[in-house]
Amino acid sequence: MAANADHIVFHCKGRPQPDAESQEMWRTDGTAANTVLLEDTFGRFYGQPVFLEDQFIFTVRTPDLGEELWTSDGTPGEAKLITEIESGPYDAHQTG
């Protein structure tokens, strides 16, 4: 979970998907009317999202890309891969 002055962003288990566990990213200001689904991904969110100015950064592991960094401004369905650090289905996380 990450928070800025206006919103909290969090992820949780999503609806079952064939051959995978789905996870969802949500944004809320604490009211039901302003709680919205941002992303329903065919992958897994790892760690916690972090706000950086008006964007938040998070990691997602997908079958095609492995674990990579993504960003969103909080607009539903508009998350973008920052860059594919490690090509293919390999993880781009730091170890050691």
One Martini backbone bead per residue (centre of mass of N, CA, C, O) as a GRO file, in nm:
protein
   96
    1MET     BB    1   0.099   0.035   0.021
    2ALA     BB    2   0.019   0.370  -0.090
    3ALA     BB    3   0.067   0.730  -0.021
    4ASN     BB    4  -0.086   1.038  -0.050
    5ALA     BB    5  -0.277   1.317  -0.011
    6ASP     BB    6  -0.536   1.164  -0.183
    7HIS     BB    7  -0.423   0.854  -0.190
    8ILE     BB    8  -0.462   0.500  -0.215
    9VAL     BB    9  -0.256   0.218  -0.297
   10PHE     BB   10  -0.353  -0.122  -0.391
   11HIS     BB   11  -0.324  -0.482  -0.358
   12CYS     BB   12  -0.499  -0.783  -0.481
   13LYS     BB   13  -0.684  -1.029  -0.528
   14GLY     BB   14  -0.837  -1.168  -0.797
   15ARG     BB   15  -0.970  -1.305  -1.042
   16PRO     BB   16  -0.984  -1.589  -1.185
   17GLN     BB   17  -0.747  -1.745  -1.401
   18PRO     BB   18  -0.621  -1.907  -1.644
   19ASP     BB   19  -0.319  -2.037  -1.529
   20ALA     BB   20  -0.363  -1.800  -1.301
   21GLU     BB   21  -0.291  -1.533  -1.082
   22SER     BB   22  -0.473  -1.268  -1.002
   23GLN     BB   23  -0.427  -0.908  -0.988
   24GLU     BB   24  -0.509  -0.598  -0.817
   25MET     BB   25  -0.531  -0.243  -0.868
   26TRP     BB   26  -0.601   0.022  -0.635
   27ARG     BB   27  -0.796   0.328  -0.575
   28THR     BB   28  -0.828   0.564  -0.289
   29ASP     BB   29  -1.006   0.810  -0.061
   30GLY     BB   30  -1.224   0.629   0.129
   31THR     BB   31  -1.446   0.598  -0.084
   32ALA     BB   32  -1.666   0.428  -0.278
   33ALA     BB   33  -1.684   0.631  -0.523
   34ASN     BB   34  -1.335   0.647  -0.513
   35THR     BB   35  -1.310   0.335  -0.590
   36VAL     BB   36  -1.065   0.200  -0.820
   37LEU     BB   37  -0.976   0.018  -1.088
   38LEU     BB   38  -0.664   0.001  -1.250
   39GLU     BB   39  -0.564  -0.315  -1.242
   40ASP     BB   40  -0.590  -0.633  -1.431
   41THR     BB   41  -0.359  -0.880  -1.405
   42PHE     BB   42  -0.145  -1.122  -1.572
   43GLY     BB   43  -0.022  -1.128  -1.261
   44ARG     BB   44   0.223  -1.009  -1.018
   45PHE     BB   45   0.257  -0.831  -0.740
   46TYR     BB   46   0.539  -0.659  -0.594
   47GLY     BB   47   0.544  -0.528  -0.329
   48GLN     BB   48   0.528  -0.177  -0.307
   49PRO     BB   49   0.406   0.100  -0.382
   50VAL     BB   50   0.543   0.418  -0.511
   51PHE     BB   51   0.559   0.750  -0.473
   52LEU     BB   52   0.630   0.995  -0.752
   53GLU     BB   53   0.472   1.242  -0.723
   54ASP     BB   54   0.222   1.169  -0.977
   55GLN     BB   55   0.341   0.881  -0.940
   56PHE     BB   56   0.354   0.522  -0.954
   57ILE     BB   57   0.555   0.249  -0.844
   58PHE     BB   58   0.586  -0.092  -0.975
   59THR     BB   59   0.571  -0.450  -0.959
   60VAL     BB   60   0.556  -0.704  -1.223
   61ARG     BB   61   0.470  -1.044  -1.293
   62THR     BB   62   0.502  -1.199  -1.608
   63PRO     BB   63   0.529  -1.437  -1.846
   64ASP     BB   64   0.673  -1.243  -2.067
   65LEU     BB   65   0.857  -1.030  -1.859
   66GLY     BB   66   0.846  -1.071  -1.580
   67GLU     BB   67   1.010  -0.867  -1.354
   68GLU     BB   68   0.889  -0.527  -1.355
   69LEU     BB   69   0.867  -0.187  -1.411
   70TRP     BB   70   0.599   0.036  -1.324
   71THR     BB   71   0.352   0.293  -1.421
   72SER     BB   72   0.125   0.547  -1.271
   73ASP     BB   73  -0.141   0.807  -1.243
   74GLY     BB   74  -0.437   0.652  -1.181
   75THR     BB   75  -0.539   0.555  -1.448
   76PRO     BB   76  -0.737   0.343  -1.575
   77GLY     BB   77  -0.546   0.126  -1.782
   78GLU     BB   78  -0.242   0.312  -1.779
   79ALA     BB   79  -0.020   0.131  -1.747
   80LYS     BB   80   0.349   0.134  -1.764
   81LEU     BB   81   0.630   0.038  -1.891
   82ILE     BB   82   0.933   0.156  -1.838
   83THR     BB   83   1.130  -0.105  -1.872
   84GLU     BB   84   1.316  -0.369  -2.009
   85ILE     BB   85   1.573  -0.489  -1.835
   86GLU     BB   86   1.497  -0.798  -1.889
   87SER     BB   87   1.474  -1.003  -2.130
   88GLY     BB   88   1.195  -1.151  -2.113
   89PRO     BB   89   1.108  -1.391  -1.847
   90TYR     BB   90   1.298  -1.214  -1.668
   91ASP     BB   91   1.422  -1.086  -1.388
   92ALA     BB   92   1.478  -0.729  -1.254
   93HIS     BB   93   1.616  -0.798  -0.984
   94GLN     BB   94   1.786  -0.744  -0.701
   95THR     BB   95   2.077  -0.898  -0.563
   96GLY     BB   96   2.271  -0.910  -0.253
   0.00000   0.00000   0.00000
